[in-house]
Amino acid sequence: MTILDGKKISNDIKDEIAVEVKKIKDKGGKVPHLAAVIVGNDGASLTYVGSKVKACERVGFESTLVQMSNTTSEIELLEKIKELNENDDIDGFIIQLPLPPQINEQKVLLAVHPDKDVDGFHPANFGKMALDMSTFIPATPFGILELLDRYNVETKGKHTVVIGRSHIVGRPMSILMGRKGFPGNSTVTLTHSHTKNITQITSQADIIISALGVPNFLKAEMVKDDAVIIDVGITRVTDESRPRGYRIVGDVDFDNVSKKASFITPVPGGVGPMTIAMLLKNTLLARERHNA
């Protein structure tokens, strides 16, 4: 069994990006600039955005953090997005989700210019991805592809089962794993809350990508020997024995499933760190496009 070490690979990618940024600086070029907009004071969101800012510092990017209050109106947020769209100094920006209830998430994501949408959520970028055209791939799916690539996990002709159909992970993964090329060329089954006999389906899978958000959902009896397991789930579970009073748990019953798997991602330290690394990669790509 091989651990797909997202922490290590994400650090490798950051080191590679830092080298590229140094080359840009040495030539007197424009340094990549990533902005993040956060509305409200959700603890998990603030932590996540903070780690993105730190990652920018590490690779030599410029970064801007835009913090807006919980009472921000939809009009105010759309004005801020317009400002960022028109700011030539900023190569890409993200709107940290979730947003407060008074703001329409869909309307906000549509307002981000596709050329600056380094999260890859805009329908124009999603459509290009579905058509195998060059575009920004959503950061978490992009990170999963990179892990499979760097560990040379065979995907061609394999049966991939995706659990969960979110627009952020499940649906894009089902498209990407079926595309021509590597990683890809697999036969994909997309499962969700209305799927019947899910164990029957997962037990036939060569590769399982679980993005459900249900702690320890995937049990050992649902997995065949030598399956590749990608766990995207991140749930805080109360644990008084831990200093913070909680622990992070994935969708996969790691202790038991890992005994049967050929490759598996841990939680934490698997897919999570890859998401930020690929966000940086998308920002570098955006900078190259803007300066082509």
Salt bridges, closest charged atoms under 4 A:
ASP12 OD2 - LYS8 NZ 2.77
ASP15 OD1 - ARG58 NH2 2.72
GLU16 OE2 - ARG150 NH1 2.87
GLU20 OE2 - LYS23 NZ 3.51
ASP26 OD2 - LYS22 NZ 2.99
GLU74 OE2 - LYS107 NZ 2.95
GLU83 OE2 - LYS80 NZ 3.14
GLU86 OE2 - LYS82 NZ 3.12
ASP89 OD2 - HIS33 ND1 2.93
ASP91 OD2 - LYS30 NZ 2.63
ASP91 OD1 - HIS290 ND1 3.35
ASP115 OD2 - HIS113 ND1 3.97
GLU146 OE2 - ARG150 NE 2.86
GLU146 OE2 - LYS281 NZ 3.63
ASP206 OD1 - LYS224 NZ 2.75
ASP239 OD2 - ARG242 NE 3.66
ASP239 OD2 - ARG247 NE 3.13
